[in-house]
């Protein structure tokens, strides 16, 4: 969606995308990253959200004019301890 529709490359559109694809499906951020519990097994860890954010960051570096936001916004989404939702950003 991010590559197909320019709306999702705006700040508000990116927030909508995260809400739609990650939050509404109940992605378990802390469990997948392994935060907050030292008894996690490696089999439970799958930092797919971090990989997604890295892919978005790579695209913002390659095509900066195509995005309304930059790495500051992306870093905000990965800030400790991954507290979501993060819609308190000024739009």
Order of alpha helices (4+ residues) and beta strands (2+ residues): alpha-alpha-alpha-alpha
